[in-house]
Amino acid sequence: MLYGSYRPWGLDTSSISFWLGSTITILILLYLFTPIFSEDTVKEIRVSSTKIEADYFKNKSVVFSYSDISKISSIRIRQQGKAGFISDGYLLTTIHLKNGIEINISQAEIENYREIVAAVEYNLRNEDKTNPHS
């Protein structure tokens, strides 16, 4: 499309093909990059002995203590082709908070994934021992 708007002296910005091609290109780029920076995509998670802080894209942050966690669940995401599974896949873990918020963390995207899961599971086990009626 942009080929029709090219002239030896440069782009013909008055051409309809230039504007149509530019608009389509921008829409495709927005479509491709919006999920990467969506509001529910976790950018970084920091773990301490008393709390977890999850930073999201778009400058949103959630801080919660281990006692705020109701449960943790994991599923394995695997890609499949015609001949079978392409790879072993990766784990997607959801931390369920008592207030209804769910935080999804991916083994493929979060660098300290194992540290986070180990800290949450350890603290959930210890909370069950100290407070059996919760």
C-alpha positions in Angstrom: 0.0 0.0 0.0 2.7 2.4 0.9 4.4 1.6 -2.4 1.7 3.5 -4.3 2.4 6.6 -2.3 6.1 6.6 -2.8 7.6 9.2 -5.2 11.3 9.7 -6.1 11.3 12.8 -3.8 9.8 11.0 -0.9 6.4 9.8 0.4 3.3 11.5 -0.9 1.5 12.2 2.3 -1.5 13.6 0.4 -2.2 10.1 -1.0 -5.1 8.1 0.4 -2.9 4.9 0.2 -0.3 6.5 2.5 -2.9 7.3 5.2 -4.7 4.0 4.8 -1.4 2.0 5.1 -0.3 4.1 8.0 -3.6 3.6 9.9 -3.6 -0.1 9.3 0.0 -0.4 10.5 -0.7 1.5 13.7 -3.8 -0.6 14.4 -1.9 -3.8 13.9 0.9 -2.6 16.2 -1.6 -1.6 18.9 -3.3 -5.0 18.6 0.0 -6.9 19.0 1.4 -4.9 21.9 -1.7 -4.2 24.0 -1.8 -7.6 25.7 1.9 -7.3 26.7 1.2 -4.1 28.7 -2.3 -4.9 29.9 -3.3 -3.8 33.4 -3.3 -7.4 34.8 0.2 -8.3 33.6 2.6 -8.6 36.5 5.9 -6.9 35.8 7.8 -7.8 39.0 7.2 -9.5 42.3 9.2 -8.9 45.5 9.1 -11.3 48.4 10.0 -10.6 52.0 9.5 -12.5 55.2 6.2 -10.8 56.0 4.7 -9.6 52.7 4.6 -9.8 48.9 4.5 -6.8 46.6 3.3 -7.3 43.0 4.1 -4.5 40.5 2.0 -4.3 37.4 2.5 -2.4 34.2 0.7 1.0 34.2 2.1 1.9 37.7 -0.2 -0.3 39.7 1.0 -2.1 42.8 -0.5 -4.6 45.2 1.0 -5.3 48.6 -0.3 -8.2 50.7 0.8 -10.3 53.7 0.8 -14.0 53.6 -2.2 -14.1 55.9 -4.2 -12.4 53.0 -3.7 -15.5 50.8 -6.5 -18.0 50.7 -4.9 -20.5 48.4 -2.5 -21.0 45.5 -3.2 -23.1 42.4 -1.0 -24.0 39.4 -1.7 -25.3 35.9 0.7 -26.4 33.2 0.4 -24.5 29.8 1.5 -26.7 26.9 1.5 -26.0 23.2 0.3 -28.8 21.0 0.9 -29.4 17.3 -0.5 -32.1 15.0 2.1 -34.6 16.1 1.8 -33.9 19.9 3.1 -31.5 22.4 5.7 -29.1 21.2 7.4 -28.5 24.6 7.0 -29.4 28.2 5.3 -26.0 28.6 5.4 -23.7 31.6 3.6 -23.3 34.9 1.0 -20.6 35.4 0.3 -20.1 39.1 -2.6 -18.1 40.6 -2.4 -16.6 44.1 -5.9 -16.2 45.4 -6.3 -13.5 48.0 -9.1 -13.5 50.5 -10.5 -10.2 49.1 -11.1 -11.9 45.7 -8.1 -10.6 43.9 -6.2 -13.1 41.8 -2.6 -12.6 40.9 -1.3 -14.7 38.0 2.4 -15.4 37.7 4.1 -17.3 35.0 7.2 -19.4 35.3 8.2 -18.2 31.8 7.9 -14.5 32.7 8.8 -14.0 36.4 12.5 -14.4 37.2 12.0 -15.3 40.9 9.0 -17.6 40.3 10.3 -20.5 42.4 11.2 -18.2 45.3 7.6 -16.8 45.2 5.9 -20.1 45.1 8.1 -21.6 47.8 7.5 -18.6 50.1 3.7 -18.7 49.6 3.5 -22.5 50.1 5.7 -22.3 53.2 3.7 -19.6 54.8 0.4 -21.2 54.0 1.6 -24.5 55.6 2.8 -22.6 58.7 -0.5 -20.6 59.0 -2.5 -23.8 58.8 -0.4 -25.3 61.7 -0.8 -22.2 63.9 -4.4 -21.5 63.1 -6.2 -24.8 62.3 -9.7 -23.2 62.4 -9.2 -20.6 59.7 
